[in-house]
Amino acid sequence: MTREHPRIAVAINPASSFGAHSAKGMRVVEALADRGVEVTTLIEASADKLFDATVAAVRDAPDALVAVGGDGLVNLAINALADSGVPLAIVPTGTGNDLARGLGITRQRPDAATQRIVRALRSGGIREIDVGVVTTSQGERRFGGVVSVGFDARVNARANAMRWPRGGTRYVLATLRELASLRPVQLAMTVGETTREFEAAFVSVANNRFIGGGMAIAPEAKIDDGLFDVVRVEPISRRTLLMFFPRVFAGTHTKLDVVHIHREERLSLTGTGIDLYADGENLGTLPAGIRMLPRALRVLA
């Protein structure tokens, strides 16, 4: 960056943690302005309007786009930034904050967060990371974290609908409540010319290590290696899942016989009436094609 006064667009999710953190977004804006940054503030009443406003702001080629919110807002930013070359900065204030966690970005006070962002911008501290693309009947959607199908997708849906508690505990409670309806899904996965049909408790296609507010679903996943870690869990009983669940936070679940992991650059999933989520967002139902865009997103480190 060569401009004396950088130009930064700041996208704020007023619904992050159900409105509890919208004020933090404005404090980030104020702290950036205090550091001599020319700020464009983006805050809208709906996700669709915020996306449109963010796309327009990115078209004006700011020095960075700052996303103040959770994984849903980060997903919106990733899609708004598509092929623009504008770097993304994340100020995590949401429930899961899993992509920020995978990047080593922790919750900070607005002053500290803006200091980190401006310092990285001025020093050229930019990291290039992979981005996934999901193609369904609804079109294409980019994602930075994990695609979820099966039990973990249903947990995501329940957690999104809950109003309490805040933070990662919401996913723990959602998981326990979904146990009553635990059932396998019938899927077909195609990799290259090979199609395999199977039943599974769930399948996670992971670019990032984390999901659900800190669960290390793919503990060996690297966000810049050009490959997904595809995690398939065989059908399991409620009792086994209760033993399985605590191990996910430590990433030791991968040692269990019911867990299978392989790495792929591209695959497709088919099934009847099965929802899929990416970065916590509902993308409709299968079938879906999933492919990797290596190092397609620039992130302020």
VODO-573775 format. One record per residue (C-alpha): x, y negated, z; chain; residue number from 1. Coordinates in steps of 0.5 Angstrom, whole numbers, plus 500, padded with zeros to 3 digits. Example, Ala and Ser with C-alpha at 12.3 -4.5 7.8 and 13.67 -1.06 7.14 Angstrom:
REM VODO-573775
((525,509,516),'A',1)
((527,502,514),'A',2)
***
This chain:
REM VODO-573775
((500,500,500),'A',1)
((503,493,498),'A',2)
((497,488,500),'A',3)
((499,484,506),'A',4)
((492,485,508),'A',5)
((489,492,507),'A',6)
((482,493,504),'A',7)
((478,498,508),'A',8)
((471,501,507),'A',9)
((468,504,514),'A',10)
((462,509,513),'A',11)
((458,509,520),'A',12)
((453,515,521),'A',13)
((448,511,526),'A',14)
((445,518,527),'A',15)
((452,521,530),'A',16)
((450,525,536),'A',17)
((443,522,535),'A',18)
((445,515,535),'A',19)
((450,515,542),'A',20)
((456,513,538),'A',21)
((454,508,533),'A',22)
((456,503,537),'A',23)
((463,506,537),'A',24)
((463,505,529),'A',25)
((462,497,530),'A',26)
((468,497,535),'A',27)
((472,500,530),'A',28)
((470,495,525),'A',29)
((472,490,530),'A',30)
((479,493,531),'A',31)
((480,493,524),'A',32)
((479,486,523),'A',33)
((483,484,529),'A',34)
((489,487,525),'A',35)
((488,483,519),'A',36)
((484,488,515),'A',37)
((479,486,510),'A',38)
((473,491,512),'A',39)
((467,493,508),'A',40)
((462,496,513),'A',41)
((457,501,511),'A',42)
((451,503,515),'A',43)
((444,505,512),'A',44)
((438,508,515),'A',45)
((439,515,511),'A',46)
((444,519,509),'A',47)
((442,518,501),'A',48)
((443,511,502),'A',49)
((449,511,506),'A',50)
((452,516,500),'A',51)
((450,511,495),'A',52)
((453,505,499),'A',53)
((459,509,500),'A',54)
((460,511,492),'A',55)
((459,504,491),'A',56)
((465,502,496),'A',57)
((469,507,493),'A',58)
((468,505,486),'A',59)
((471,498,488),'A',60)
((478,502,490),'A',61)
((479,500,497),'A',62)
((486,502,500),'A',63)
((482,507,505),'A',64)
((475,510,507),'A',65)
((474,511,514),'A',66)
((469,516,516),'A',67)
((466,514,523),'A',68)
((462,520,525),'A',69)
((462,528,525),'A',70)
((463,533,520),'A',71)
((456,531,516),'A',72)
((459,524,515),'A',73)
((466,527,513),'A',74)
((462,531,508),'A',75)
((459,525,505),'A',76)
((465,522,505),'A',77)
((469,527,501),'A',78)
((463,528,496),'A',79)
((463,520,495),'A',80)
((471,520,494),'A',81)
((471,525,489),'A',82)
((477,524,484),'A',83)
((478,517,486),'A',84)
((484,518,489),'A',85)
((482,513,495),'A',86)
((485,516,502),'A',87)
((480,518,507),'A',88)
((481,517,515),'A',89)
((477,520,520),'A',90)
((474,517,527),'A',91)
((471,523,530),'A',92)
((465,522,534),'A',93)
((460,527,532),'A',94)
((458,534,535),'A',95)
((463,539,532),'A',96)
((468,535,529),'A',97)
((471,541,526),'A',98)
((475,538,520),'A',99)
((478,533,525),'A',100)
((480,538,529),'A',101)
((483,542,524),'A',102)
((487,536,522),'A',103)
((490,535,529),'A',104)
((485,528,529),'A',105)
((483,528,537),'A',106)
((477,523,539),'A',107)
((481,516,541),'A',108)
((478,509,543),'A',109)
((477,505,537),'A',110)
((483,501,538),'A',111)
((488,507,538),'A',112)
((484,510,532),'A',113)
((485,504,528),'A',114)
((492,503,530),'A',115)
((493,510,528),'A',116)
((490,509,521),'A',117)
((493,502,520),'A',118)
((500,505,521),'A',119)
((499,511,517),'A',120)
((496,506,511),'A',121)
((502,502,512),'A',122)
((507,507,512),'A',123)
((505,512,507),'A',124)
((503,517,512),'A',125)
((498,521,507),'A',126)
((497,528,507),'A',127)
((494,532,501),'A',128)
((489,537,503),'A',129)
((484,542,499),'A',130)
((477,542,498),'A',131)
((472,547,496),'A',132)
((466,546,491),'A',133)
((460,550,492),'A',134)
((455,551,486),'A',135)
((448,553,487),'A',136)
((441,551,483),'A',137)
((441,544,487),'A',138)
((448,543,483),'A',139)
((455,542,486),'A',140)
((457,540,493),'A',141)
((464,539,496),'A',142)
((466,541,503),'A',143)
((473,541,507),'A',144)
((471,546,512),'A',145)
((467,552,512),'A',146)
((461,555,508),'A',147)
((457,559,513),'A',148)
((452,565,511),'A',149)
((448,569,515),'A',150)
((448,569,523),'A',151)
((453,563,523),'A',152)
((449,559,518),'A',153)
((442,560,523),'A',154)
((446,558,529),'A',155)
((448,552,525),'A',156)
((441,550,523),'A',157)
((439,551,530),'A',158)
((444,547,533),'A',159)
((442,541,528),'A',160)
((435,541,530),'A',161)
((437,541,538),'A',162)
((437,534,541),'A',163)
((441,537,548),'A',164)
((446,538,550),'A',165)
((451,534,546),'A',166)
((458,536,544),'A',167)
((460,543,542),'A',168)
((456,546,548),'A',169)
((450,546,543),'A',170)
((453,551,539),'A',171)
((454,556,544),'A',172)
((447,555,546),'A',173)
((444,556,539),'A',174)
((448,562,539),'A',175)
((445,565,545),'A',176)
((438,563,543),'A',177)
((439,566,536),'A',178)
((441,573,539),'A',179)
((434,575,539),'A',180)
((433,575,532),'A',181)
((440,578,530),'A',182)
((440,582,524),'A',183)
((444,583,518),'A',184)
((444,580,511),'A',185)
((444,584,504),'A',186)
((450,580,500),'A',187)
((453,582,494),'A',188)
((460,578,493),'A',189)
((464,578,486),'A',190)
((471,576,486),'A',191)
((474,576,479),'A',192)
((471,582,475),'A',193)
((469,586,481),'A',194)
((462,586,485),'A',195)
((461,589,492),'A',196)
((455,590,495),'A',197)
((454,590,503),'A',198)
((451,588,509),'A',199)
((454,583,514),'A',200)
((452,580,520),'A',201)
((455,574,517),'A',202)
((460,571,512),'A',203)
((465,565,513),'A',204)
((469,562,507),'A',205)
((474,558,510),'A',206)
((478,552,508),'A',207)
((479,550,515),'A',208)
((480,554,521),'A',209)
((474,551,525),'A',210)
((467,552,526),'A',211)
((461,550,531),'A',212)
((465,545,535),'A',213)
((472,549,536),'A',214)
((471,556,534),'A',215)
((477,559,531),'A',216)
((473,563,526),'A',217)
((479,563,521),'A',218)
((485,562,525),'A',219)
((490,563,520),'A',220)
((487,559,515),'A',221)
((491,553,512),'A',222)
((488,547,509),'A',223)
((493,546,504),'A',224)
((495,553,501),'A',225)
((490,553,495),'A',226)
((486,559,498),'A',227)
((480,561,502),'A',228)
((480,565,508),'A',229)
((474,570,507),'A',230)
((471,572,514),'A',231)
((466,578,513),'A',232)
((463,581,520),'A',233)
((460,588,519),'A',234)
((453,588,522),'A',235)
((454,589,530),'A',236)
((449,589,536),'A',237)
((447,584,541),'A',238)
((452,587,546),'A',239)
((458,587,541),'A',240)
((456,580,539),'A',241)
((456,578,546),'A',242)
((463,581,547),'A',243)
((465,578,540),'A',244)
((463,571,541),'A',245)
((468,569,547),'A',246)
((474,571,543),'A',247)
((472,567,537),'A',248)
((474,561,541),'A',249)
((481,564,541),'A',250)
((481,567,534),'A',251)
((483,574,537),'A',252)
((476,576,534),'A',253)
((480,578,528),'A',254)
((483,584,531),'A',255)
((476,587,532),'A',256)
((475,593,527),'A',257)
((468,590,525),'A',258)
((472,583,522),'A',259)
((475,583,515),'A',260)
((479,578,512),'A',261)
((482,577,505),'A',262)
((484,570,501),'A',263)
((481,568,495),'A',264)
((481,562,490),'A',265)
((474,563,487),'A',266)
((468,568,489),'A',267)
((461,568,488),'A',268)
((455,570,493),'A',269)
((448,573,492),'A',270)
((443,575,496),'A',271)
((435,574,496),'A',272)
((432,568,501),'A',273)
((439,567,504),'A',274)
((441,560,507),'A',275)
((448,557,506),'A',276)
((451,551,510),'A',277)
((458,548,509),'A',278)
((461,543,514),'A',279)
((454,544,518),'A',280)
((450,541,512),'A',281)
((444,546,509),'A',282)
((446,547,501),'A',283)
((440,551,500),'A',284)
((440,558,498),'A',285)
((444,564,495),'A',286)
((446,565,489),'A',287)
((452,560,490),'A',288)
((459,560,487),'A',289)
((465,557,491),'A',290)
((472,555,488),'A',291)
((478,551,491),'A',292)
((480,545,489),'A',293)
((488,545,491),'A',294)
((490,538,494),'A',295)
((484,534,492),'A',296)
((483,530,498),'A',297)
((488,525,501),'A',298)
((488,524,508),'A',299)
((491,519,512),'A',300)
((495,523,517),'A',301)
***
